[in-house]
Amino acid sequence: MEPKRSKMNYRAWYHRCWLVSYMSAEQVLQEFNKSREWAGLHVADNSCFHYRERLMLRLFEESEHSQDQDASFDPELHKLLKDEFNWVEKLIKRYVGREALWLHRRFLLTYWIRYFACGDHDRSLPSNQRNIRTVDIDMLIDNELELFRSCTILPDSDFEDYQAQATFAATYMVWLKKQLAGALAIDIQKVETSRLKSLLTNVCPEKSLLWNYLPELCEIT
């Protein structure tokens, strides 16, 4: 069943997600590579990105089953996830104000933290792997901050997509601060909550009552 030929695309994608469980590892990787072109041309289609996420989860599962407990660092998956990060960043900058891209980026970061990140409290890993992971997370934070800054610059235009982009970037940063603080005990001091609140109030004033609770939203629960 091909989603591009279906009038109810989400049903076709849902069926493909179901089929992932029955695919071989080689088929999963082939599907992951094939679906990239479609996703790049249909950046508002959340179903396609959900399918890619399902494929990635299957790859992570295969990696966990094939590796020893002490050898959890998989360089191939590390590269695959890093390539996906870079690709999605290009799409975010090219197609302004597309929420599906920001949601997919949250998924990517969640699994980057789970599989490849190393917080200050984690000293049980071999030193060479810990160094790789620590450098990666530092670079990732700097990169996400730069992405946030570039996406929150509002041109002198009433184009609503730019306002949507700034809103998605700011709420993504709120989410990122909480994720890093909770999972890795890392606090992004470079992004002040007051600045996020001011930005969100400016681009999305109709939700100003919600933004008043931003300090609580950034706290670890």
C-alpha positions in Angstrom: 0.0 0.0 0.0 1.6 3.3 -1.1 0.7 6.4 0.9 1.0 8.7 -2.1 -1.8 6.7 -3.9 -4.1 6.7 -0.9 -6.8 9.3 -0.2 -6.5 8.5 3.5 -2.7 8.7 3.8 -2.6 8.3 7.6 -4.3 4.8 7.2 -1.6 3.8 4.7 1.2 5.0 7.0 -0.4 3.3 10.0 -0.4 0.0 8.0 3.2 0.5 7.1 4.1 1.1 10.8 2.4 -2.2 11.6 4.4 -4.0 8.9 7.7 -2.8 10.5 7.5 -5.5 13.1 7.6 -8.2 10.4 10.5 -6.7 8.4 14.1 -7.9 8.5 16.8 -5.5 9.6 17.8 -5.0 6.0 14.3 -4.2 5.0 13.9 -1.7 7.8 17.1 0.1 6.7 15.9 0.1 3.1 12.5 1.5 4.1 14.2 4.2 6.2 16.4 5.3 3.3 13.4 5.2 0.8 11.0 7.2 2.9 13.5 10.1 3.3 12.7 11.5 -0.2 9.0 11.4 0.5 9.4 13.0 3.9 11.5 15.8 2.5 8.8 16.7 -0.1 5.9 16.4 2.4 7.3 18.1 5.5 3.8 18.8 6.9 2.9 15.1 6.8 3.4 14.0 10.4 2.4 10.4 9.5 5.5 9.9 7.3 7.8 11.1 10.1 6.0 8.8 12.6 6.8 6.0 10.2 10.5 6.9 10.1 10.4 7.0 13.9 9.0 3.5 14.0 11.7 2.3 11.7 14.4 3.9 13.9 12.9 2.3 17.0 13.2 -1.1 15.3 16.8 -0.4 14.4 17.5 0.5 18.0 15.8 -2.7 19.2 17.9 -4.8 16.7 21.1 -3.1 18.0 20.2 -3.8 21.6 19.7 -7.5 20.9 22.8 -7.9 18.9 25.3 -6.2 21.2 26.8 -7.2 24.5 25.5 -5.4 27.6 28.8 -3.7 28.1 29.1 -2.6 24.4 26.1 -0.4 24.0 27.7 2.2 21.8 26.8 1.5 18.2 28.7 3.7 15.8 26.4 3.0 12.9 23.3 4.0 14.8 25.2 7.0 16.1 25.9 8.1 12.5 22.3 7.4 11.4 20.9 9.5 14.2 23.4 12.3 13.6 22.6 12.4 9.8 18.9 12.6 10.6 19.5 15.5 13.0 21.4 17.4 10.3 18.8 16.6 7.6 15.9 17.7 9.8 17.7 20.9 10.7 18.0 21.8 7.0 14.3 21.1 6.5 13.4 23.3 9.5 15.4 26.2 8.0 14.1 25.6 4.5 10.4 25.1 5.3 9.5 27.7 7.9 6.8 27.0 10.5 6.2 23.2 10.0 5.3 21.7 13.3 5.9 18.1 12.2 9.6 18.8 11.8 10.0 20.1 15.3 8.1 17.2 16.7 10.4 14.8 14.9 13.4 16.6 16.3 12.1 16.0 19.8 11.9 12.3 19.1 15.5 12.4 17.8 16.8 14.2 20.8 15.0 11.9 23.2 16.7 8.8 21.8 20.0 10.6 21.4 19.9 11.2 25.2 18.8 7.7 25.9 21.5 5.9 23.8 24.4 8.3 23.3 24.4 11.1 25.8 26.5 11.1 29.0 25.7 13.4 32.0 28.0 14.6 34.7 26.6 12.0 37.0 27.4 9.0 34.7 31.0 7.9 35.3 30.5 4.2 34.8 31.3 4.2 31.1 34.8 3.5 29.6 36.7 6.8 29.4 36.9 6.7 25.6 33.2 6.3 25.2 32.4 8.9 27.9 34.5 11.4 26.1 32.8 10.8 22.8 29.4 11.1 24.3 30.2 14.2 26.4 31.7 16.0 23.4 28.6 15.1 21.4 26.1 16.4 23.9 28.1 19.6 24.3 28.1 20.1 20.5 24.4 19.2 20.3 23.5 21.8 23.0 25.5 24.5 21.2 23.9 23.5 17.9 20.3 23.6 19.3 21.0 27.0 20.8 22.1 28.3 17.5 19.1 26.8 15.7 16.8 28.4 18.4 18.4 31.8 17.8 18.2 31.6 14.0 14.6 30.5 14.1 13.4 33.2 16.5 14.6 36.1 14.4 11.3 37.6 13.1 11.7 39.6 9.8 9.6 42.7 9.2 6.8 40.7 7.8 3.3 39.6 8.7 4.0 36.2 7.3 2.4 33.8 9.9 4.8 31.0 9.2 7.7 33.0 10.8 5.6 33.5 13.9 4.8 29.8 14.0 8.5 29.0 13.5 9.4 31.2 16.5 6.7 29.6 18.6 7.8 26.1 17.8 11.5 27.0 18.4 10.7 28.5 21.8 8.5 25.7 23.0 11.1 23.2 21.7 13.7 25.0 23.9 11.4 24.9 26.9 11.1 21.1 26.3 14.9 20.8 25.7 15.8 22.5 29.0 13.5 20.2 30.9 14.8 17.0 29.1 18.5 17.8 29.7 17.9 18.8 33.3 15.9 15.6 34.1 18.0 13.1 32.1 21.5 14.4 32.4 21.5 16.9 35.2 22.5 19.6 32.7 21.1 23.1 33.0 21.2 25.3 29.9 22.1 28.6 31.6 22.5 30.3 28.2 18.7 30.4 27.7 16.9 32.4 30.4 13.3 31.5 31.1 12.4 35.2 31.1 13.6 35.5 27.5 11.5 32.5 26.4 8.5 33.9 28.1 9.0 37.3 26.4 9.4 35.7 23.0 6.4 33.5 23.3 4.2 36.3 24.6 5.3 38.4 21.6 4.6 35.8 18.9 1.7 34.1 20.5 -0.1 36.7 22.8 -3.4 34.7 22.8 -1.6 32.2 25.1 -0.1 34.7 27.5 -1.8 33.1 30.5 0.0 29.8 29.7 3.3 31.6 29.3 3.0 33.0 32.8 3.5 29.5 34.1 6.7 29.0 32.1 9.0 28.8 35.1 6.9 25.8 36.4 7.0 24.2 32.9 10.8 24.3 32.9 11.0 22.6 36.3 11.8 18.9 36.6 8.8 16.9 37.6 
